Amino acid sequence: MSRAGRFIRGVAMTNRSRVQSVMLGIVFAAASHAQQPASPPANPPASPPASKPTPHAEDGHPDLSGRWGGQGGFFSFKDDDGTHIYLPSREAPKDKDPDGKLRRYYLQVDGDKQRAANPNKPPYKPELLAKVRQLDRDENKLDPIVQCHPPGVPRMGPPARIVQSKGWIVLMYVSEPGNFSRLIPTDGRPHRTDLDTSYNGDSVAHWDGNTLVVDATGFNDDTWLGSDGWFHSEAMHVVERFTREGDTLRYEVTVEDPEVFTQPWVRPARVLRLNSNPSDEIYDAPYCHAVDADHIVNHDHF
């Protein structure tokens, strides 16, 4: 796919370009252990600062507003012809891999291994596993994202920015095919019954203590849950939980789909840190236009 002209993707073995979604990383907290000295030091180190308090909105609920996670994984420039080039920030040493082929090869191989070893795959009904394998094999042609379809909920993952007001919350995303947003009421109202199915479904929310619970239904079946052929039906029901503690946001997702799953699928929780970098903001993504299908010659995953 190309965006705003011609884009070159730096992490695949084809010419498909992509504007990478916000690279939202999991934050791991690790404890530091130091040996007790034989005698107290002359200037003992200061105690670690206490955890920051959780801000609250005027209605008393935690304020989830902010820029969460960080883009930071890609940079862009123009070549001599004016073509925009998007590449990962982490490149192999140029003297070892001047054209990037080695890096792209190992990204593909490592990605295949990681996906195969993933212990938390969706619990598909046995009679549907053959379909999942077939979709997985042909992912680089059949994955809706390859055709510039929106990734949908919950594949978009957690939002890059949240804007919270009384009774409403706006979730903003930067994803592969473009930028998307969801405007969600938080007053506990029921789902609407007069809406057509859609990529992001119909979302309503309520507060469960200090956690915002977003309930989404009314999906179409034109999205996947992941790049491994993880399809779903229009009966999919998604519950997202957002919990802020200081400058961290915990994001949890449970997916139900009685037509294709044997039980609910609980995705691994993600913890995001508040991003205070004023230059790491959300910008409009170039238009996504799929042009790759006729040029794909193997089964490498995107």
CORNOR-V9337 format. One record per pair of residues at least 6 apart in sequence whose C-alpha atoms are under 7 Angstrom apart, sorted by the first residue. I is the first residue (numbers start at 1). GAP is how many residues later the second one is. D is the distance in Angstrom with one decimal. If there is no record, write none. Layout:
i-><I & I>
gap-><GAP & GAP>
d-><D & D>
//
This chain:
i-><1 & 1 & 1 & 1 & 1 & 1 & 1 & 1 & 2 & 2 & 2 & 2 & 2 & 3 & 3 & 3 & 3 & 4 & 4 & 6 & 6 & 7 & 7 & 7 & 7 & 7 & 8 & 8 & 8 & 8 & 8 & 9 & 9 & 9 & 9 & 9 & 9 & 10 & 10 & 10 & 11 & 12 & 12 & 13 & 16 & 18 & 19 & 20 & 20 & 21 & 21 & 21 & 22 & 22 & 22 & 22 & 22 & 23 & 23 & 23 & 24 & 24 & 25 & 25 & 26 & 26 & 26 & 27 & 27 & 27 & 51 & 52 & 52 & 53 & 54 & 54 & 54 & 54 & 55 & 55 & 56 & 56 & 57 & 59 & 61 & 62 & 62 & 63 & 64 & 64 & 64 & 65 & 65 & 65 & 66 & 66 & 66 & 66 & 67 & 67 & 67 & 67 & 67 & 68 & 68 & 68 & 68 & 68 & 68 & 69 & 69 & 69 & 69 & 69 & 70 & 70 & 71 & 73 & 73 & 74 & 74 & 74 & 74 & 75 & 75 & 75 & 75 & 76 & 76 & 76 & 76 & 77 & 77 & 77 & 78 & 78 & 92 & 122 & 123 & 123 & 123 & 123 & 124 & 124 & 124 & 125 & 125 & 125 & 132 & 132 & 133 & 135 & 135 & 136 & 136 & 137 & 138 & 139 & 139 & 139 & 139 & 140 & 140 & 140 & 140 & 140 & 141 & 143 & 144 & 144 & 145 & 145 & 146 & 147 & 148 & 148 & 148 & 148 & 149 & 150 & 150 & 151 & 152 & 152 & 152 & 153 & 154 & 155 & 155 & 156 & 158 & 159 & 159 & 159 & 160 & 160 & 160 & 161 & 161 & 162 & 162 & 162 & 163 & 163 & 163 & 164 & 167 & 167 & 167 & 168 & 168 & 168 & 169 & 169 & 169 & 169 & 170 & 170 & 170 & 170 & 171 & 171 & 171 & 172 & 172 & 172 & 173 & 173 & 173 & 174 & 177 & 178 & 178 & 178 & 178 & 179 & 179 & 184 & 184 & 184 & 185 & 185 & 186 & 186 & 186 & 187 & 187 & 188 & 188 & 188 & 189 & 190 & 191 & 191 & 197 & 197 & 197 & 198 & 198 & 198 & 199 & 199 & 199 & 200 & 201 & 201 & 201 & 201 & 202 & 202 & 202 & 203 & 203 & 203 & 203 & 204 & 204 & 204 & 205 & 205 & 205 & 205 & 206 & 206 & 206 & 207 & 210 & 211 & 211 & 211 & 212 & 212 & 212 & 213 & 213 & 213 & 213 & 214 & 214 & 214 & 215 & 215 & 215 & 216 & 216 & 216 & 217 & 217 & 217 & 218 & 219 & 219 & 220 & 221 & 221 & 221 & 223 & 224 & 224 & 224 & 225 & 232 & 233 & 233 & 235 & 235 & 235 & 236 & 236 & 237 & 237 & 237 & 238 & 238 & 238 & 239 & 239 & 239 & 240 & 240 & 240 & 241 & 241 & 241 & 242 & 242 & 242 & 242 & 243 & 243 & 243 & 244 & 247 & 247 & 248 & 248 & 248 & 248 & 249 & 249 & 249 & 250 & 250 & 250 & 250 & 251 & 251 & 251 & 252 & 252 & 252 & 253 & 253 & 254 & 254 & 254 & 254 & 255 & 255 & 255 & 256 & 256>
gap-><15 & 16 & 17 & 287 & 288 & 289 & 290 & 291 & 15 & 286 & 287 & 288 & 289 & 283 & 284 & 285 & 286 & 282 & 283 & 77 & 78 & 10 & 76 & 77 & 78 & 79 & 7 & 8 & 9 & 77 & 78 & 6 & 7 & 8 & 9 & 77 & 78 & 76 & 77 & 78 & 93 & 92 & 290 & 91 & 276 & 158 & 157 & 155 & 156 & 153 & 154 & 155 & 48 & 49 & 138 & 152 & 153 & 47 & 48 & 50 & 45 & 46 & 44 & 247 & 244 & 245 & 246 & 244 & 245 & 246 & 195 & 194 & 195 & 193 & 8 & 190 & 191 & 192 & 7 & 8 & 6 & 7 & 6 & 107 & 149 & 148 & 182 & 101 & 98 & 100 & 180 & 97 & 98 & 99 & 95 & 96 & 97 & 208 & 93 & 94 & 95 & 207 & 208 & 92 & 93 & 204 & 205 & 206 & 207 & 91 & 203 & 204 & 205 & 206 & 205 & 210 & 209 & 15 & 16 & 12 & 13 & 14 & 15 & 11 & 12 & 13 & 14 & 8 & 9 & 10 & 11 & 7 & 8 & 9 & 6 & 7 & 11 & 143 & 138 & 139 & 140 & 142 & 136 & 137 & 138 & 135 & 136 & 137 & 97 & 98 & 96 & 7 & 94 & 92 & 93 & 162 & 161 & 88 & 89 & 90 & 162 & 6 & 159 & 160 & 161 & 162 & 152 & 84 & 78 & 79 & 6 & 32 & 144 & 143 & 29 & 140 & 141 & 142 & 28 & 27 & 49 & 72 & 47 & 48 & 71 & 47 & 71 & 70 & 71 & 19 & 93 & 12 & 13 & 14 & 12 & 13 & 14 & 10 & 11 & 8 & 9 & 10 & 6 & 7 & 8 & 6 & 18 & 19 & 20 & 16 & 17 & 18 & 14 & 15 & 16 & 17 & 11 & 12 & 13 & 14 & 10 & 11 & 12 & 8 & 9 & 10 & 6 & 7 & 8 & 6 & 111 & 107 & 108 & 109 & 110 & 105 & 106 & 19 & 20 & 21 & 19 & 20 & 18 & 19 & 20 & 18 & 19 & 16 & 17 & 18 & 15 & 14 & 11 & 13 & 21 & 22 & 23 & 20 & 21 & 22 & 20 & 21 & 24 & 19 & 15 & 16 & 17 & 18 & 14 & 15 & 16 & 11 & 12 & 13 & 14 & 10 & 11 & 12 & 7 & 8 & 9 & 10 & 6 & 7 & 8 & 6 & 33 & 30 & 31 & 32 & 29 & 30 & 31 & 26 & 27 & 28 & 29 & 25 & 26 & 27 & 23 & 24 & 25 & 21 & 22 & 23 & 19 & 20 & 21 & 16 & 15 & 17 & 14 & 11 & 12 & 13 & 8 & 6 & 7 & 8 & 6 & 28 & 24 & 26 & 22 & 23 & 24 & 20 & 21 & 18 & 19 & 20 & 16 & 17 & 18 & 14 & 15 & 16 & 12 & 13 & 14 & 10 & 11 & 12 & 7 & 8 & 9 & 10 & 6 & 7 & 8 & 6 & 26 & 27 & 23 & 24 & 25 & 26 & 22 & 23 & 24 & 19 & 20 & 21 & 22 & 18 & 19 & 20 & 15 & 17 & 18 & 13 & 14 & 10 & 11 & 12 & 13 & 9 & 10 & 11 & 8 & 9>
d-><5.2 & 5.5 & 6.9 & 6.5 & 5.2 & 3.8 & 4.7 & 5.6 & 5.6 & 6.0 & 5.3 & 6.3 & 6.7 & 5.2 & 5.0 & 4.8 & 6.0 & 5.3 & 5.7 & 6.1 & 6.8 & 5.0 & 6.8 & 5.6 & 5.6 & 6.8 & 6.2 & 6.6 & 4.6 & 5.5 & 6.2 & 6.4 & 5.7 & 3.9 & 5.6 & 6.1 & 6.4 & 6.7 & 4.8 & 6.4 & 5.3 & 5.8 & 6.3 & 6.4 & 6.0 & 6.1 & 5.5 & 6.3 & 5.1 & 4.9 & 3.8 & 5.1 & 6.5 & 4.7 & 6.7 & 5.5 & 6.5 & 6.1 & 5.1 & 6.3 & 5.1 & 6.0 & 6.4 & 6.7 & 5.4 & 5.2 & 6.0 & 5.5 & 6.0 & 6.9 & 6.6 & 4.8 & 6.7 & 4.9 & 6.7 & 6.8 & 5.4 & 4.2 & 5.9 & 5.6 & 4.2 & 4.7 & 5.0 & 6.9 & 6.5 & 6.2 & 6.9 & 6.8 & 6.4 & 6.5 & 6.4 & 4.7 & 4.8 & 5.4 & 5.6 & 5.4 & 6.8 & 6.7 & 5.8 & 4.4 & 6.7 & 6.0 & 5.3 & 5.2 & 5.7 & 6.0 & 5.8 & 4.8 & 5.4 & 6.5 & 5.3 & 5.5 & 6.3 & 5.8 & 6.4 & 6.7 & 6.6 & 5.7 & 5.4 & 6.6 & 5.5 & 4.4 & 4.9 & 5.9 & 5.8 & 6.4 & 5.9 & 6.7 & 5.4 & 4.6 & 6.5 & 5.7 & 5.4 & 7.0 & 4.6 & 5.9 & 6.2 & 5.8 & 5.3 & 5.8 & 6.4 & 6.6 & 5.6 & 4.4 & 6.0 & 5.8 & 5.5 & 5.5 & 5.0 & 6.2 & 6.7 & 6.8 & 4.5 & 4.6 & 4.2 & 6.3 & 6.2 & 6.6 & 6.9 & 6.5 & 6.2 & 6.6 & 6.4 & 6.7 & 5.5 & 6.0 & 6.0 & 6.7 & 6.8 & 5.9 & 6.1 & 6.7 & 6.9 & 5.2 & 5.2 & 5.9 & 6.4 & 5.9 & 6.6 & 6.0 & 6.7 & 6.0 & 4.9 & 5.0 & 6.1 & 5.2 & 6.8 & 5.2 & 6.3 & 6.6 & 6.6 & 5.6 & 5.3 & 4.9 & 5.8 & 5.3 & 6.8 & 6.2 & 5.2 & 5.7 & 4.9 & 6.2 & 5.8 & 5.1 & 6.7 & 6.3 & 5.7 & 4.9 & 5.3 & 5.7 & 4.4 & 5.2 & 6.0 & 5.3 & 6.4 & 6.8 & 6.8 & 5.6 & 4.7 & 6.3 & 5.4 & 5.1 & 6.7 & 6.0 & 4.4 & 6.7 & 5.6 & 5.1 & 5.9 & 6.5 & 5.5 & 5.1 & 6.9 & 6.9 & 6.8 & 6.6 & 6.0 & 5.9 & 5.6 & 6.7 & 5.5 & 5.9 & 6.4 & 4.4 & 5.0 & 6.7 & 5.8 & 6.9 & 5.7 & 4.7 & 6.7 & 6.9 & 6.8 & 6.4 & 4.9 & 4.9 & 4.9 & 6.6 & 5.0 & 5.0 & 5.8 & 5.8 & 6.8 & 6.3 & 5.9 & 5.3 & 4.6 & 4.4 & 5.4 & 5.4 & 5.5 & 6.4 & 5.5 & 4.3 & 6.7 & 5.7 & 5.4 & 6.6 & 6.8 & 5.4 & 4.3 & 5.9 & 5.9 & 5.5 & 6.8 & 6.0 & 6.5 & 6.4 & 5.5 & 4.7 & 5.7 & 5.1 & 6.6 & 6.9 & 5.8 & 4.6 & 6.6 & 5.7 & 5.0 & 6.3 & 6.0 & 4.7 & 6.6 & 5.9 & 5.1 & 6.3 & 6.5 & 5.0 & 6.6 & 6.8 & 5.3 & 6.7 & 5.1 & 6.0 & 5.1 & 5.3 & 6.9 & 5.4 & 4.6 & 6.5 & 6.2 & 6.7 & 6.9 & 6.6 & 5.7 & 7.0 & 6.8 & 5.6 & 4.4 & 5.9 & 5.0 & 6.2 & 5.9 & 4.7 & 6.4 & 5.7 & 5.3 & 6.6 & 5.6 & 4.6 & 6.6 & 5.7 & 5.0 & 6.5 & 6.7 & 5.7 & 5.0 & 6.8 & 5.6 & 5.1 & 6.8 & 6.3 & 5.8 & 5.2 & 6.5 & 5.5 & 4.5 & 6.0 & 5.5 & 5.1 & 6.4 & 6.9 & 5.8 & 4.4 & 6.4 & 5.7 & 5.2 & 6.2 & 7.0 & 4.7 & 6.6 & 6.1 & 5.6 & 6.6 & 5.6 & 4.4 & 6.2 & 5.6 & 5.1 & 6.4 & 4.6 & 6.4>
//
